[in-house]
Amino acid sequence: MADFSATDVAFSGIRFVRERPRTVALWSGVQILLSLVLGGLLVAVMGPDLAQLASLGRQPQTDPTRALAALSRLLPMYAVLLPVMLVINGVVYAAMARAVLRPAETVMGYLRFGRDELLQILLNLLWILIIVGAYIAGLLVVVIPTVIVTMISKGLAVLGVLFGLVVLAAFVYGLVRLSLSSAMTFDRRRVSLLGSWTLTRGCFWKMFGAYGLVVGLALVIVLLVSIISTAVAAVFGGVGGLAVLFTRSGGTLNDFFAPARLAVTVVWAVATPLFWALFLMPPAEIYRRLSGAADPAFDPSTFD
């Protein structure tokens, strides 16, 4: 059976960033454009309602009817944004898988929109349904019984907590075992969710260790980008510019495109592709090694 090193796989995204800086720069440019265009449209259409909802959230006592009224006015725009985000995610997931499994297809920085991307969108929809279903099941199986048992006897609440931890562990186990579904769907060119379960038999702890390292690396990058954002906000907005880091987008385009806020938006947009590679390439790399999937032109020295 094919094998892999958890440490080697965890750093596959970082290695790609180091080896392909031009591709990552292209991704950053695309992300900057998306952040400015989508953010600007969001503020232009829903800025006042977003500002009102944010102000209600900061109040010690919020009138539920006012909050629900503000949220109801936002729902139509969110209904439009959801398909847009699904399309963007489909393109990003396919690009990360393509970079690992078909590295020779470098045109447009691996970004496309076709059958591969549509399959990723369908897979994402399936994952949304599964996660929502798991959340509802968790409420029914864990939260509600725990509340009832606690009402009967507070001493029994510990059992509910332990059972909740077991359910959470089972959920994490399932996520890890099914985490190769995106790469498998891309490689086989059909939606494949459960196939990952078979392929990852006996590999849970290595995969869990690899993903744990990925999370650790992500936390370090978040810390570094946060420090840079703080410095940039101070440079462009002085002490007042630091407020950008602790408040949501303003209710007007002038607020959104204020120098400090704009600079911070650009910094995070530049960093976002690092997280794409960091989180999405390790599962694709694990799939490549376990399944033997590789582009004929693949040069192992690029990643190994």
LUMSE-481636 format. One record per residue: x, z, y of N, C-alpha, C in turn; residue in three letters. Coordinates in steps of 0.05 Angstrom, whole numbers, plus 5000, padded with zeros to 4 digits. Atoms other than C-alpha are relative to their C-alpha. Layout:
PT   n.c1   n.c3   n.c2   ca.c1   ca.c3   ca.c2   c.c1   c.c3   c.c2   type
PT      X      Z      Y       X       Z       Y      X      Z      Y    ALA
...
//
This chain:
PT   n.c1   n.c3   n.c2   ca.c1   ca.c3   ca.c2   c.c1   c.c3   c.c2   type
PT   5017   5000   4976    5000    5000    5000   5017   5000   5025    MET
PT   4985   5001   4976    5025    4984    5069   4999   5027   5014    ALA
PT   4998   4974   4987    5047    5043    5112   5008   4997   5029    ASP
PT   4992   5001   4972    5062    5061    5184   5010   5027   5008    PHE
PT   4990   4975   4988    5097    5113    5226   4981   5008   5022    SER
PT   5019   4991   4979    5050    5155    5269   5014   4998   5028    ALA
PT   4986   5000   4974    5103    5161    5324   5004   4971   5009    THR
PT   4995   5028   4992    5120    5087    5323   4974   4987   5010    ASP
PT   5025   5012   4992    5047    5067    5327   4990   5011   5027    VAL
PT   5009   4987   4975    5032    5117    5383   5013   4987   5024    ALA
PT   4985   5011   4977    5085    5084    5427   4997   4970   5001    PHE
PT   5002   5030   5000    5063    5012    5412   4990   4990   5027    SER
PT   5009   5008   4974    5025    5007    5477   5021   5002   5022    GLY
PT   4978   4996   4980    5083    5035    5518   5021   4978   4996    ILE
PT   4980   5021   5004    5130    4985    5485   4991   4974   5010    ARG
PT   5011   5025   4990    5084    4928    5502   5003   4999   5031    PHE
PT   4997   4999   4971    5083    4950    5575   5028   4995   5009    VAL
PT   4971   5004   4994    5159    4952    5575   5009   4971   4995    ARG
PT   4991   5026   5007    5167    4885    5541   4985   4978   5015    GLU
PT   5016   5021   4987    5112    4847    5578   4990   5008   5028    ARG
PT   5008   4990   4973    5112    4871    5651   4983   4980   5015    PRO
PT   5016   5020   4986    5085    4805    5677   4971   5000   4991    ARG
PT   5027   4999   5010    5025    4808    5632   4985   5025   5011    THR
PT   5012   4976   4990    5011    4880    5653   4994   4998   5030    VAL
PT   5004   5004   4971    5019    4861    5726   4975   4982   5005    ALA
PT   5024   5016   4998    4966    4807    5716   4975   5016   4994    LEU
PT   5023   4982   5006    4919    4858    5684   4995   5018   5024    TRP
PT   5004   4983   4977    4931    4904    5743   4987   4986   5023    SER
PT   5013   5016   4979    4913    4848    5792   4971   4996   4995    GLY
PT   5028   5004   5007    4849    4835    5754   4984   5026   5004    VAL
PT   5013   4974   4998    4832    4909    5753   4996   5008   5030    GLN
PT   5003   4995   4972    4845    4916    5828   4976   4984   5012    ILE
PT   5023   5017   4990    4797    4858    5842   4974   5011   4990    LEU
PT   5025   4989   5011    4744    4888    5796   4993   5026   5014    LEU
PT   5006   4974   4987    4751    4957    5828   4990   4996   5028    SER
PT   5008   5004   4972    4744    4931    5898   4973   4986   5002    LEU
PT   5025   5015   4999    4688    4881    5884   4976   5017   4990    VAL
PT   5022   4984   5012    4646    4926    5838   4995   5026   5017    LEU
PT   5003   4976   4983    4660    4988    5880   4986   4994   5026    GLY
PT   5013   5008   4975    4642    4952    5944   4971   4994   4997    GLY
PT   5029   5006   5004    4577    4925    5915   4984   5025   4994    LEU
PT   5014   4975   5006    4559    4993    5888   4994   5016   5025    LEU
PT   5004   4985   4976    4569    5026    5955   4981   4985   5019    VAL
PT   5017   5015   4982    4535    4969    5993   4971   5002   4992    ALA
PT   5028   5000   5010    4472    4972    5949   4990   5028   4998    VAL
PT   5010   4974   5006    4468    5045    5931   5015   5023   5014    MET
PT   4984   4980   4987    4515    5081    5979   4985   5024   5009    GLY
PT   5015   4976   4991    4463    5126    6013   4990   5017   4978    PRO
PT   5011   4984   5023    4431    5146    5947   5022   5014   4985    ASP
PT   4977   4987   5013    4499    5160    5916   5009   5024   5016    LEU
PT   4991   4977   4983    4519    5203    5976   4980   5023   4999    ALA
PT   5020   4979   5002    4453    5240    5972   5001   5016   4974    GLN
PT   4998   4988   5026    4460    5253    5898   5025   5018   4999    LEU
PT   4975   4984   4999    4531    5278    5909   4996   5025   5016    ALA
PT   5005   4976   4983    4509    5325    5965   4982   5020   4986    SER
PT   5018   4982   5015    4453    5353    5922   5016   5015   4978    LEU
PT   4985   4988   5021    4503    5366    5867   5019   5022   5010    GLY
PT   4982   4980   4989    4547    5407    5914   4984   5025   5010    ARG
PT   5016   4978   4990    4489    5452    5935   4997   5021   4978    GLN
PT   5003   4979   5021    4484    5520    5900   4973   4999   4986    PRO
PT   5026   5002   5012    4410    5510    5888   4988   4973   5007    GLN
PT   5009   5027   4996    4385    5439    5879   4971   4997   4992    THR
PT   5028   5006   5006    4313    5417    5883   4999   4978   4978    ASP
PT   5000   5020   5021    4302    5381    5816   4984   4975   5007    PRO
PT   5016   5023   4993    4249    5335    5845   5016   4981   5018    THR
PT   4983   5017   4983    4297    5310    5899   5022   4986   4984    ARG
PT   4979   5012   5017    4352    5299    5848   4989   4978   4983    ALA
PT   5013   5020   5017    4305    5261    5802   4992   4976   5016    LEU
PT   5007   5022   4982    4280    5219    5860   5024   4983   5007    ALA
PT   4975   5015   4994    4351    5200    5880   5010   4985   4976    ALA
PT   4991   5013   5024    4369    5185    5808   4983   4976   4992    LEU
PT   5018   5022   5007    4308    5142    5797   5005   4975   5017    SER
PT   4994   5023   4983    4328    5098    5855   5026   4987   4992    ARG
PT   4975   5011   5009    4396    5088    5823   4998   4986   4973    LEU
PT   5003   5011   5027    4370    5069    5754   5000   4969   4999    LEU
PT   5000   5030   5002    4357    4994    5769   5029   4989   5003    PRO
PT   4973   5010   4997    4429    4985    5792   5017   5007   4975    MET
PT   4986   4993   5024    4455    5022    5732   4993   4981   4977    TYR
PT   5009   5019   5021    4414    4976    5688   5014   4973   5003    ALA
PT   4984   5024   4996    4452    4918    5719   5029   5005   4993    VAL
PT   4971   4994   5004    4520    4952    5715   5007   5003   4970    LEU
PT   4995   4996   5028    4513    4968    5641   5009   4974   4986    LEU
PT   4991   5025   5013    4516    4895    5617   5027   4991   5012    PRO
PT   4975   5008   4988    4572    4882    5667   5023   5015   4987    VAL
PT   4979   4983   5012    4613    4940    5638   5004   4992   4971    MET
PT   4997   5009   5028    4598    4916    5567   5017   4975   4998    LEU
PT   4985   5025   5000    4625    4847    5584   5030   5006   5006    VAL
PT   4972   4993   4993    4688    4877    5617   5013   5013   4976    ILE
PT   4989   4986   5023    4699    4923    5557   5005   4980   4977    ASN
PT   4996   5020   5021    4690    4864    5509   5025   4984   5005    GLY
PT   4976   5016   4993    4743    4824    5546   5025   5016   4997    VAL
PT   4977   4983   5002    4791    4883    5549   5007   5006   4971    VAL
PT   4995   4994   5028    4783    4903    5476   5012   4976   4985    TYR
PT   4990   5024   5014    4793    4831    5453   5028   4994   5009    ALA
PT   4973   5005   4990    4854    4823    5498   5021   5018   4987    ALA
PT   4981   4981   5012    4888    4885    5470   5004   4992   4971    MET
PT   4997   5008   5028    4874    4863    5398   5015   4973   4998    ALA
PT   4986   5026   5000    4898    4792    5414   5030   5003   5005    ARG
PT   4971   4995   4994    4963    4818    5444   5015   5010   4976    ALA
PT   4987   4989   5023    4978    4854    5379   4998   4981   4976    VAL
PT   5004   5016   5024    4949    4807    5326   5006   4970   5004    LEU
PT   4993   5028   4994    4959    4739    5361   5018   4999   5024    ARG
PT   4983   4998   4976    5018    4752    5408   5008   4974   5012    PRO
PT   4991   5026   4990    5033    4678    5415   4979   4988   5020    ALA
PT   5021   5010   4982    4967    4667    5453   5001   5013   5027    GLU
PT   4995   4985   4975    4995    4690    5519   4987   4988   5025    THR
PT   5012   5012   4977    4956    4643    5565   4980   5019   5013    VAL
PT   5017   4983   4984    4920    4681    5621   5003   5030   4992    MET
PT   4995   4972   5007    4951    4746    5597   4982   5010   4978    GLY
PT   5017   4994   5023    4909    4745    5532   4971   5004   5008    TYR
PT   5028   4997   4991    4845    4748    5574   4985   4975   4995    LEU
PT   5018   5023   5006    4789    4702    5550   4971   5010   5003    ARG
PT   5028   4992   5004    4714    4700    5545   4988   4979   4981    PHE
PT   5011   5018   5020    4687    4669    5481   4989   5016   4977    GLY
PT   5012   4988   5024    4666    4686    5410   5013   5028   4995    ARG
PT   4987   4974   5005    4718    4742    5402   4989   5022   5019    ASP
PT   5010   4981   4980    4694    4776    5466   4971   5008   4994    GLU
PT   5028   4995   5006    4621    4769    5447   4997   5019   4976    LEU
PT   5001   4982   5023    4635    4803    5380   5008   5028   5008    LEU
PT   4993   4974   4991    4669    4860    5415   4977   5013   5016    GLN
PT   5023   4990   4986    4608    4868    5460   4979   5011   4980    ILE
PT   5019   4991   5021    4563    4872    5399   5010   5025   4986    LEU
PT   4989   4976   5013    4610    4922    5367   4997   5024   5019    LEU
PT   5003   4979   4980    4609    4964    5431   4972   5010   5001    ASN
PT   5029   4992   5000    4533    4964    5431   4994   5016   4975    LEU
PT   5004   4985   5025    4534    4987    5358   5012   5028   5002    LEU
PT   4988   4974   4997    4582    5043    5376   4984   5018   5019    TRP
PT   5017   4984   4982    4537    5065    5434   4976   5011   4985    ILE
PT   5023   4991   5016    4478    5069    5386   5008   5023   4981    LEU
PT   4991   4980   5019    4519    5109    5336   5006   5026   5015    ILE
PT   4993   4976   4985    4545    5158    5389   4975   5014   5011    ILE
PT   5025   4988   4990    4477    5168    5420   4985   5013   4977    VAL
PT   5014   4989   5023    4447    5178    5351   5014   5026   4990    GLY
PT   4986   4976   5009    4502    5228    5333   4995   5023   5020    ALA
PT   5006   4980   4980    4489    5265    5399   4972   5012   4995    TYR
PT   5027   4990   5005    4415    5270    5384   4999   5016   4974    ILE
PT   4999   4985   5026    4429    5291    5312   5014   5027   5004    ALA
PT   4987   4975   4995    4477    5344    5338   4981   5020   5013    GLY
PT   5020   4982   4988    4422    5373    5382   4981   5011   4980    LEU
PT   5020   4992   5019    4373    5374    5325   5012   5018   4978    LEU
PT   4988   4986   5023    4421    5399    5271   5015   5025   5008    VAL
PT   4983   4977   4992    4465    5447    5311   4988   5016   5022    VAL
PT   5007   4985   4976    4442    5466    5380   4973   5014   4997    VAL
PT   5027   4987   5002    4367    5478    5368   5000   5022   4979    ILE
PT   5000   4978   5019    4377    5517    5303   5016   5024   5009    PRO
PT   4984   4978   4990    4432    5558    5336   4985   5017   5020    THR
PT   5016   4985   4980    4387    5577    5394   4978   5017   4986    VAL
PT   5021   4986   5014    4331    5596    5346   5012   5024   4985    ILE
PT   4987   4978   5015    4378    5638    5302   5009   5022   5019    VAL
PT   4990   4981   4980    4408    5671    5364   4976   5017   5010    THR
PT   5023   4985   4991    4338    5691    5387   4991   5020   4979    MET
PT   5007   4982   5021    4326    5723    5319   5020   5023   4998    ILE
PT   4979   4980   5002    4393    5758    5316   5026   4989   5013    SER
PT   4976   5009   4986    4453    5752    5363   5024   4999   4981    LYS
PT   4978   5000   5019    4499    5769    5305   5003   4974   4984    GLY
PT   4999   5025   5015    4480    5705    5270   5009   4976   5016    LEU
PT   4991   5023   4982    4502    5662    5330   5027   4990   4991    ALA
PT   4973   5008   5009    4572    5661    5300   4998   4978   4979    VAL
PT   5004   5021   5021    4545    5621    5241   4994   4973   5012    LEU
PT   5006   5025   4986    4516    5570    5288   5024   4987   5012    GLY
PT   4976   5011   4987    4582    5563    5325   5018   4988   4978    VAL
PT   4983   5010   5022    4620    5555    5259   4989   4974   4989    LEU
PT   5012   5025   5010    4571    5503    5235   5004   4977   5020    PHE
PT   4995   5020   4979    4578    5467    5302   5028   4989   4998    GLY
PT   4973   5008   5002    4653    5465    5293   5004   4981   4976    LEU
PT   4998   5017   5024    4645    5436    5223   4989   4972   5006    VAL
PT   5012   5025   4993    4599    5382    5250   5018   4984   5019    VAL
PT   4981   5014   4982    4648    5366    5306   5024   4989   4985    LEU
PT   4977   5010   5016    4705    5361    5257   4993   4976   4984    ALA
PT   5009   5023   5015    4664    5314    5214   4997   4975   5018    ALA
PT   5004   5023   4981    4648    5271    5276   5028   4989   5007    PHE
PT   4973   5010   4994    4722    5267    5294   5012   4985   4976    VAL
PT   4990   5013   5025    4740    5250    5222   4988   4971   4998    TYR
PT   5012   5026   5001    4690    5193    5224   5010   4981   5021    GLY
PT   4989   5017   4978    4715    5167    5291   5027   4989   4993    LEU
PT   4973   5008   5007    4786    5165    5266   5000   4979   4978    VAL
PT   5001   5019   5023    4769    5130    5200   4988   4973   5008    ARG
PT   5012   5025   4991    4727    5078    5237   5013   4988   5024    LEU
PT   4987   5008   4975    4775    5069    5295   5012   4972   4999    SER
PT   4989   5026   5002    4802    5003    5268   4979   4978   5001    LEU
PT   5022   5019   5001    4734    4969    5274   5004   4977   5021    SER
PT   4997   5020   4979    4752    4933    5339   5021   4979   4991    SER
PT   4980   5018   5010    4816    4903    5311   4991   4984   4976    ALA
PT   5010   5014   5024    4782    4885    5245   4980   4979   5008    MET
PT   5020   5019   4990    4724    4852    5282   5014   4976   5012    THR
PT   4985   5021   4987    4774    4812    5323   5013   4982   4979    PHE
PT   4984   5015   5019    4816    4791    5263   4981   4984   4981    ASP
PT   5017   5013   5019    4758    4774    5216   4978   4983   5013    ARG
PT   5019   5016   4984    4715    4743    5272   4971   5004   4990    ARG
PT   5028   4991   5005    4652    4781    5251   5000   5030   5005    ARG
PT   5003   4972   4994    4626    4849    5270   5005   5016   4974    VAL
PT   4992   4985   5024    4659    4897    5221   5005   5029   5008    SER
PT   4998   4971   4993    4648    4972    5229   5009   5016   4976    LEU
PT   4994   4983   5023    4649    5002    5159   5025   4991   4985    LEU
PT   4976   5010   5014    4707    4959    5134   5024   5018   5007    GLY
PT   4978   4983   4992    4754    5005    5173   5002   5025   4982    SER
PT   5001   4976   5017    4732    5063    5128   5016   4995   4974    TRP
PT   4985   5006   5024    4759    5029    5066   5030   4997   5005    THR
PT   4972   5006   4994    4823    5006    5098   5016   5025   5007    LEU
PT   4985   4976   4991    4841    5075    5125   4999   5023   4980    THR
PT   5001   4979   5021    4831    5113    5060   5028   5012   4996    ARG
PT   4974   4986   5003    4887    5165    5055   5017   5000   5024    GLY
PT   4984   5003   4976    4911    5152    5126   4991   5018   5023    CYS
PT   5012   4985   4978    4870    5202    5166   5021   5016   5016    PHE
PT   4982   4982   4986    4925    5252    5182   5021   4985   5016    TRP
PT   4981   5016   4984    4975    5199    5203   4987   4988   5025    LYS
PT   5015   5011   4977    4923    5166    5247   4993   5021   5020    MET
PT   5007   4978   4982    4901    5232    5275   5025   5009   5016    PHE
PT   4975   4993   4987    4974    5249    5291   5007   4980   5021    GLY
PT   4993   5021   4981    4985    5182    5324   4982   5001   5025    ALA
PT   5019   4999   4977    4922    5189    5367   5005   5025   5016    TYR
PT   4993   4976   4985    4943    5260    5385   5023   4995   5019    GLY
PT   4977   5007   4982    5009    5233    5412   4991   4982   5023    LEU
PT   5011   5017   4979    4970    5180    5450   4987   5016   5022    VAL
PT   5014   4983   4981    4927    5233    5483   5021   5015   5017    VAL
PT   4979   4986   4986    4990    5272    5501   5014   4982   5021    GLY
PT   4988   5020   4982    5022    5210    5532   4981   4994   5024    LEU
PT   5020   5006   4979    4957    5196    5570   4999   5022   5021    ALA
PT   5001   4977   4981    4957    5266    5600   5024   5000   5019    LEU
PT   4976   5002   4984    5028    5256    5624   4997   4979   5022    VAL
PT   5004   5022   4981    5010    5189    5656   4980   5008   5021    ILE
PT   5020   4991   4981    4948    5219    5688   5012   5019   5021    VAL
PT   4986   4982   4982    4991    5274    5718   5017   4985   5020    LEU
PT   4982   5015   4983    5042    5225    5745   4984   4983   5021    LEU
PT   5016   5017   4982    4988    5178    5774   4986   5018   5021    VAL
PT   5013   4982   4982    4953    5238    5805   5019   5009   5022    SER
PT   4979   4993   4980    5018    5259    5840   5004   4977   5019    ILE
PT   4996   5024   4983    5028    5188    5865   4976   4996   5018    ILE
PT   5025   5003   4983    4955    5185    5889   5000   5020   5023    SER
PT   4999   4980   4979    4964    5250    5927   5019   4992   5022    THR
PT   4981   5008   4980    5026    5224    5961   4990   4976   5017    ALA
PT   5010   5024   4987    4993    5157    5977   4978   5007   5020    VAL
PT   5022   4991   4983    4930    5191    6005   5011   5014   5025    ALA
PT   4989   4986   4977    4973    5235    6049   5014   4980   5020    ALA
PT   4987   5020   4983    5013    5175    6075   4980   4984   5016    VAL
PT   5019   5018   4986    4952    5133    6092   4979   5016   5015    PHE
PT   5022   4986   4986    4905    5188    6115   5008   5028   5010    GLY
PT   4993   4973   4991    4946    5250    6131   4988   5021   4983    GLY
PT   5012   4978   5014    4919    5317    6111   4971   4994   4993    VAL
PT   5028   5007   5005    4848    5291    6118   4997   4980   4977    GLY
PT   5001   5020   5021    4865    5234    6070   4999   5013   4972    GLY
PT   5000   4987   5026    4874    5285    6014   4972   5006   4990    LEU
PT   5028   4995   5008    4799    5297    6015   4990   4978   4982    ALA
PT   5008   5022   5017    4793    5229    5982   5002   5007   4970    VAL
PT   4995   4993   5028    4819    5259    5918   4980   5019   4989    LEU
PT   5018   4980   5009    4765    5311    5915   4971   4994   5006    PHE
PT   5027   5008   4993    4703    5274    5939   4994   4973   4987    THR
PT   5009   5026   5010    4663    5216    5913   5000   4979   5022    ARG
PT   5001   5021   4980    4658    5149    5948   4980   5006   5021    SER
PT   5018   4995   4978    4626    5153    6016   4976   4982   4998    GLY
PT   5025   5015   5002    4558    5125    6030   5000   4973   5014    GLY
PT   4998   5026   4986    4582    5065    6071   5025   4985   4992    THR
PT   4977   5016   5006    4630    5008    6063   5024   5009   5017    LEU
PT   4977   4990   4984    4672    5036    6120   5013   5024   4987    ASN
PT   4988   4978   5015    4681    5099    6079   5016   4990   4976    ASP
PT   4987   5010   5025    4698    5060    6016   5026   4986   5006    PHE
PT   4976   5015   4993    4749    5016    6051   5018   5014   5020    PHE
PT   4982   4984   4984    4781    5072    6091   5028   4998   4988    ALA
PT   4973   5004   5010    4857    5065    6085   5008   5018   4977    PRO
PT   4992   4981   5021    4868    5128    6044   4985   4996   4974    ALA
PT   5016   5004   5024    4810    5116    5996   5007   4973   4987    ARG
PT   4993   5027   5010    4829    5042    5989   5027   5002   4985    LEU
PT   4974   4998   5012    4901    5060    5974   4999   5015   4973    ALA
PT   5003   4985   5025    4881    5111    5921   4986   4983   4978    VAL
PT   5014   5019   5019    4833    5060    5889   5020   4980   4988    THR
PT   4980   5019   5009    4890    5010    5885   5020   5013   4980    VAL
PT   4981   4986   5017    4938    5061    5854   4988   5003   4972    VAL
PT   5012   4996   5026    4889    5078    5798   4993   4974   4986    TRP
PT   5005   5026   5012    4871    5005    5788   5026   4989   4988    ALA
PT   4974   5009   5010    4945    4989    5779   5006   5014   4974    VAL
PT   4993   4984   5023    4951    5045    5728   4981   4996   4976    ALA
PT   5021   5003   5021    4887    5028    5689   5010   4984   4976    THR
PT   4991   5015   5024    4919    4973    5645   5020   5016   4983    PRO
PT   4983   4983   5017    4970    5025    5622   4984   5015   4980    LEU
PT   5018   4986   5018    4912    5063    5592   4988   4981   4980    PHE
PT   5009   5020   5019    4885    4999    5561   5019   4998   4977    TRP
PT   4979   5004   5021    4950    4988    5524   5004   5026   4984    ALA
PT   4994   4974   5013    4961    5062    5509   4979   5007   4979    LEU
PT   5021   4991   5018    4893    5074    5477   4991   4978   4980    PHE
PT   5012   5021   5016    4873    5006    5448   5020   4985   4982    LEU
PT   4981   5014   5017    4938    4978    5420   5008   5015   4975    MET
PT   4994   4986   5025    4954    5034    5370   4981   4994   4977    PRO
PT   5018   5007   5022    4890    5022    5329   5005   4971   4989    PRO
PT   4995   5027   5008    4905    4947    5329   5026   4998   4985    ALA
PT   4974   5000   5014    4977    4961    5308   4997   5012   4973    GLU
PT   5004   4988   5026    4954    5006    5252   4986   4980   4982    ILE
PT   5014   5020   5015    4906    4952    5229   5019   4978   4991    TYR
PT   4981   5021   5007    4962    4900    5231   5018   5009   4977    ARG
PT   4981   4990   5020    5007    4943    5188   4986   5005   4973    ARG
PT   5014   4995   5025    4954    4964    5138   4989   4975   4986    LEU
PT   5012   5024   5011    4923    4896    5129   5019   4977   4997    SER
PT   4981   5022   5000    4984    4852    5139   4992   4978   5018    GLY
PT   5009   5021   4982    4947    4813    5193   5021   4995   5021    ALA
PT   4980   5006   4980    4996    4777    5238   4999   4970   5007    ALA
PT   4998   5028   4992    5002    4713    5278   5025   4988   4987    ASP
PT   4977   5013   5012    5049    4663    5244   5025   5001   5018    PRO
PT   4978   5000   4982    5092    4664    5306   5009   5028   5008    ALA
PT   4995   4972   4993    5095    4740    5308   5029   5007   4995    PHE
PT   4973   4990   5002    5164    4769    5320   5000   5030   4997    ASP
PT   5002   4971   5004    5166    4839    5290   5018   5016   5019    PRO
PT   4982   4985   4982    5224    4858    5336   4987   5007   5026    SER
PT   5014   4994   4975    5175    4858    5394   4989   5028   5000    THR
PT   5013   4974   5001    5141    4920    5369   5015   5020   4982    PHE
PT   4987   4982   5019    5184    4949    5313   5028   5008   5008    ASP
//
